[in-house]
Amino acid sequence: MSLLPLNGPDDQRLSELAATVDVQRDPEELALLAGDESVVQPVVPGAAVMARSVEDVAATMRWAHTHGVPVTPRGAGSGKAGGCVPTPGGLVLSLAPMTAITVVHPEHGYAEVEPGVITETFRDSMEHEHRLFYPPDPASLDWCTLGGNVATNAGGPVALKYGVTGQHVMGLTLVLADGRVIETGRRQPKDVAGYDLTSQIVGSEGTLAVIVGVRLGLLPIPREVRTALLGFSSMGEAASALVDARRAGVLPRAMEVVDPVALQRVRSTWEHEGSPFGVDEATNALLLVEVDGPEGTTEAALQAMLDGMRSGPNSVREASSAAERGALWATRREMSKRVKRGALGWVTEDIAVPLGTMPSVTAELADIGARHDLTIACYGHIGDGNLHVNVLWETEAGAGQASAAVDDVMALALRVGGTVTGEHGIGRAKTKWLEDRLGAPALALQRSLKSAWDPRGILNPGVAL
Ligand SMILES: Cc1cc2nc3c(=O)[nH]c(=O)nc-3n(C[C@H](O)[C@H](O)[C@H](O)COP(=O)(O)OP(=O)(O)OC[C@H]3O[C@@H](n4cnc5c(N)ncnc54)[C@H](O)[C@@H]3O)c2cc1C
């Protein structure tokens, strides 16, 4: 069945929808819903619905299904793959106004939320009001939504020990493409009745159903956390330290890397301000590591990890207060902005590779930069094998080289058995590599699943598949 996009905010079909839900048609407001944090060109939607209830979403989807209008679900727009960039003439369905933490059951170990709850708001509320721990901590946690986190299966630093968002999703309330509402999942740790539909929606980037409710598992709060900034003289040493730490029998909760080029770039942006990442000139790469556990155990765990590292570190700075720890993490969260300062343009990829290949992969990434005469600056969740590879250019000529360099980066990740996206998703930005990653038969099966969930193809067409 063909899609029938809107022909602008005056499209007659919208009056029918506007009778039941809040339809946004103001061009200035629509422009704010056009893009995300990727390099994908923004597209101003034909209109937008600001959803405030499950019934708003269901009414919107019934209408869109009847009229064949493409719909793009949207959280905060912090995505880095263009997943919430709408189809021309499409409708944006914003879940941002649905911000209630509906219920908390400390005795069962879960809470239920609406999709527009900001990740940090939820984490803080669980910790301070209920003494419970919701681990996922994407670096955008102060503005991304839990619905968006589920739709992208977001990671973050502590995913190393606690797993990515999907590992904490116990169940979902979904509005299907034709407006029907279903529940998936469980209320207790185990349930193997039927296919696991929750897992199908996790990471589906708004292409299968609209997430209107999320049941999230909660853990006891770790009693002690210890954070340290380790300096290395080379990236090779930092990359090997990861494997050494595991051999030493310690699984840190986070292990983040800053490579020499990224460190150099942030050093210069902080020159006049002083930075928590300020380290001596002999240091060329950083690991930000964190261990947690029962009271009185983390000092020994950190020491065992350091003892296990065969080359370096040449400096260790442990955070001595909550404020210092907070400053280190705030600095880490600013890396995305800081490494790009002064560049004319950039593409950020988030490849993930098998852990033992990290030393050779990081060396090859530097070679790719040199070969294309571009700057490649990496940082990211190295403990998960996940690197944010920033391909940057300072001249117009550089822009012409970027696409070939990115192809080489993706080919490298796939050659070593890794993937083209560790956590940001395929979105609109990475569709060209999906078949290489999955293989044609698996991709065809995924297309059949898409047709089963969304027979008219109205949910986020052009995204992911
Ligand atoms: C500075 C910065 C740091 C970041 N750090 C991390 C990180 O550490 N780890 C990480 O994984 N990501 C990171 N990201 C990427 C981004 O924040 C995540 O992908 C996040 O999960 C997106 O949430 P959102 O609410 O902004 O979703 P959006 O960007 O609005 O949407 C993302 C995708 O989810 C779909 N979607 C959103 N809500 C729903 C819903 N309710 N139902 C169905 N589909 C929906 C959209 O259609 C789209 O495909 C970072 C981004 C920035 C800008």
The ligand as an SDF file (V2000), in Angstrom:
LIG
                    3D

 53 58  0  0  0  0  0  0  0  0999 V2000
   26.1340   14.3470   23.8170 C   0  0  0  0  0  0  0  0  0  0  0  0
   25.4700   13.0370   23.5040 C   0  0  0  0  0  0  0  0  0  0  0  0
   25.9060   11.8940   24.1600 C   0  0  0  0  0  0  0  0  0  0  0  0
   25.3050   10.6570   23.8880 C   0  0  0  0  0  0  0  0  0  0  0  0
   25.7460    9.5720   24.5770 N   0  0  0  0  0  0  0  0  0  0  0  0
   25.1660    8.3770   24.3560 C   0  0  0  0  0  0  0  0  0  0  0  0
   25.6070    7.2200   25.0730 C   0  0  0  0  0  0  0  0  0  0  0  0
   26.4890    7.2740   25.9420 O   0  0  0  0  0  0  0  0  0  0  0  0
   25.0080    6.0440   24.7820 N   0  0  0  0  0  0  0  0  0  0  0  0
   24.0110    5.9440   23.8390 C   0  0  0  0  0  0  0  0  0  0  0  0
   23.5050    4.8420   23.6050 O   0  0  0  0  0  0  0  0  0  0  0  0
   23.5910    7.0210   23.1510 N   0  0  0  0  0  0  0  0  0  0  0  0
   24.1230    8.2290   23.3800 C   0  0  0  0  0  0  0  0  0  0  0  0
   23.6880    9.3290   22.6860 N   0  0  0  0  0  0  0  0  0  0  0  0
   22.6250    9.1810   21.6660 C   0  0  0  0  0  0  0  0  0  0  0  0
   21.1770    9.4190   22.1680 C   0  0  0  0  0  0  0  0  0  0  0  0
   21.1510   10.2580   23.3070 O   0  0  0  0  0  0  0  0  0  0  0  0
   20.4570    8.0980   22.4680 C   0  0  0  0  0  0  0  0  0  0  0  0
   20.3000    7.3800   21.2560 O   0  0  0  0  0  0  0  0  0  0  0  0
   19.0940    8.2480   23.1300 C   0  0  0  0  0  0  0  0  0  0  0  0
   18.6320    6.9710   23.5200 O   0  0  0  0  0  0  0  0  0  0  0  0
   18.0350    8.9100   22.2540 C   0  0  0  0  0  0  0  0  0  0  0  0
   16.9240    9.2740   23.0780 O   0  0  0  0  0  0  0  0  0  0  0  0
   15.9240   10.4340   22.6010 P   0  0  0  0  0  0  0  0  0  0  0  0
   14.8350   10.5300   23.6100 O   0  0  0  0  0  0  0  0  0  0  0  0
   16.6640   11.6850   22.3450 O   0  0  0  0  0  0  0  0  0  0  0  0
   15.3700    9.7980   21.2530 O   0  0  0  0  0  0  0  0  0  0  0  0
   15.2120   10.4800   19.8190 P   0  0  0  0  0  0  0  0  0  0  0  0
   16.5160   11.0120   19.3510 O   0  0  0  0  0  0  0  0  0  0  0  0
   14.0700   11.4140   19.8510 O   0  0  0  0  0  0  0  0  0  0  0  0
   14.8140    9.2100   18.9430 O   0  0  0  0  0  0  0  0  0  0  0  0
   15.7340    8.1790   18.7200 C   0  0  0  0  0  0  0  0  0  0  0  0
   15.0250    7.0120   17.9960 C   0  0  0  0  0  0  0  0  0  0  0  0
   14.0620    6.4340   18.8560 O   0  0  0  0  0  0  0  0  0  0  0  0
   12.7580    6.4970   18.2960 C   0  0  0  0  0  0  0  0  0  0  0  0
   11.8440    6.7840   19.4080 N   0  0  0  0  0  0  0  0  0  0  0  0
   11.9630    7.7730   20.3510 C   0  0  0  0  0  0  0  0  0  0  0  0
   10.9710    7.6660   21.2510 N   0  0  0  0  0  0  0  0  0  0  0  0
   10.2060    6.6100   20.8700 C   0  0  0  0  0  0  0  0  0  0  0  0
    9.0260    6.0030   21.3920 C   0  0  0  0  0  0  0  0  0  0  0  0
    8.4430    6.4420   22.5140 N   0  0  0  0  0  0  0  0  0  0  0  0
    8.4960    4.9370   20.7350 N   0  0  0  0  0  0  0  0  0  0  0  0
    9.0880    4.4440   19.6140 C   0  0  0  0  0  0  0  0  0  0  0  0
   10.2040    4.9800   19.0780 N   0  0  0  0  0  0  0  0  0  0  0  0
   10.7560    6.0440   19.7040 C   0  0  0  0  0  0  0  0  0  0  0  0
   12.8290    7.5860   17.2380 C   0  0  0  0  0  0  0  0  0  0  0  0
   11.8770    7.3700   16.1990 O   0  0  0  0  0  0  0  0  0  0  0  0
   14.2570    7.4350   16.7560 C   0  0  0  0  0  0  0  0  0  0  0  0
   14.3480    6.3960   15.8120 O   0  0  0  0  0  0  0  0  0  0  0  0
   24.2640   10.5770   22.9320 C   0  0  0  0  0  0  0  0  0  0  0  0
   23.8220   11.7320   22.2830 C   0  0  0  0  0  0  0  0  0  0  0  0
   24.4080   12.9460   22.5590 C   0  0  0  0  0  0  0  0  0  0  0  0
   23.8850   14.1720   21.8590 C   0  0  0  0  0  0  0  0  0  0  0  0
  1  2  1  0
  2  3  1  0
  2 52  2  0
  3  4  2  0
  4  5  1  0
  4 50  1  0
  5  6  2  0
  6  7  1  0
  6 13  1  0
  7  8  2  0
  7  9  1  0
  9 10  1  0
 10 11  2  0
 10 12  1  0
 12 13  2  0
 13 14  1  0
 14 15  1  0
 14 50  1  0
 15 16  1  0
 16 17  1  0
 16 18  1  0
 18 19  1  0
 18 20  1  0
 20 21  1  0
 20 22  1  0
 22 23  1  0
 23 24  1  0
 24 25  2  0
 24 26  1  0
 24 27  1  0
 27 28  1  0
 28 29  2  0
 28 30  1  0
 28 31  1  0
 31 32  1  0
 32 33  1  0
 33 34  1  0
 33 48  1  0
 34 35  1  0
 35 36  1  0
 35 46  1  0
 36 37  1  0
 36 45  1  0
 37 38  2  0
 38 39  1  0
 39 40  1  0
 39 45  2  0
 40 41  1  0
 40 42  2  0
 42 43  1  0
 43 44  2  0
 44 45  1  0
 46 47  1  0
 46 48  1  0
 48 49  1  0
 50 51  2  0
 51 52  1  0
 52 53  1  0
M  END
$$$$
